[in-house]
């Protein structure tokens, strides 16, 4: 009785057996941040052109002192930095072959993204709260 017939479909046999055994989350996160960035970029760019370019420092201070522009600017910073870090990770994983260098570069990418996210958020918060 060693000739047992496998009743699973071909898809069920290979599910979860890809080269990395994951990647769906990474792919989906990059697509979702790209979709989120479309309206955020438009809002921040139009607001920047209308207020900062025309009004200089006082225009920027006035614009980021309002709750909605400050919130959308922080969302733009966070989504943009996360999207960029995801994209750089893909490039690093595809073109760097030494695993030690690859791991160091991916760590440095995410460290820089987190540091810039904190710096950007604190900068907007400082203007918003008038500290």
HUBELZI-V536851 format. One record per pair of residues at least 12 apart in sequence whose C-alpha atoms are under 10 Angstrom apart, sorted by the first residue. I is the first residue (numbers start at 1). J is the second residue. If there is no record, write none. Layout:
# HUBELZI-V536851
<<I/J> <I/J>>
This chain:
# HUBELZI-V536851
<<26/86> <26/87> <26/89> <26/90> <27/86> <27/87> <27/90> <29/82> <29/83> <29/86> <30/79> <30/82> <30/83> <30/84> <30/85> <30/86> <30/87> <31/83> <32/79> <32/83> <33/76> <33/78> <33/79> <33/80> <33/81> <33/82> <33/83> <33/84> <33/86> <34/79> <34/80> <34/82> <34/83> <34/84> <35/79> <36/75> <36/76> <36/79> <36/80> <36/83> <37/75> <37/76> <37/77> <37/78> <37/79> <37/80> <37/83> <38/76> <39/72> <39/76> <40/72> <40/73> <40/74> <40/75> <40/76> <40/77> <40/79> <40/80> <41/72> <41/73> <41/76> <41/77> <41/80> <43/69> <43/72> <43/73> <43/76> <44/69> <44/70> <44/72> <44/73> <44/74> <44/76> <45/73> <47/60> <47/63> <47/64> <47/69> <47/73> <48/60> <48/63> <48/64> <48/69> <50/63> <51/63> <51/64> <52/64> <60/127> <61/124> <61/127> <61/128> <61/130> <62/127> <62/128> <63/127> <63/128> <64/124> <64/125> <64/126> <64/127> <64/128> <64/129> <65/124> <65/125> <65/126> <65/127> <65/128> <65/129> <65/130> <66/127> <66/128> <66/129> <67/128> <67/129> <69/124> <69/128> <70/121> <70/124> <70/125> <70/127> <70/128> <71/121> <71/124> <71/125> <71/128> <73/120> <73/121> <73/124> <74/117> <74/118> <74/120> <74/121> <74/122> <74/123> <74/124> <74/125> <75/117> <75/121> <77/113> <77/116> <77/117> <77/118> <77/120> <77/121> <78/113> <78/114> <78/116> <78/117> <78/118> <78/120> <78/121> <79/117> <80/113> <80/117> <81/109> <81/110> <81/112> <81/113> <81/114> <81/116> <81/117> <82/110> <82/113> <82/114> <82/117> <83/113> <84/109> <84/110> <84/113> <85/106> <85/107> <85/108> <85/109> <85/110> <85/111> <85/112> <85/113> <85/114> <86/106> <86/109> <86/110> <86/113> <88/105> <88/106> <88/109> <88/110> <89/102> <89/103> <89/105> <89/106> <89/107> <89/109> <89/110> <90/106> <91/106> <92/105> <92/106> <92/109> <93/105> <93/106>>
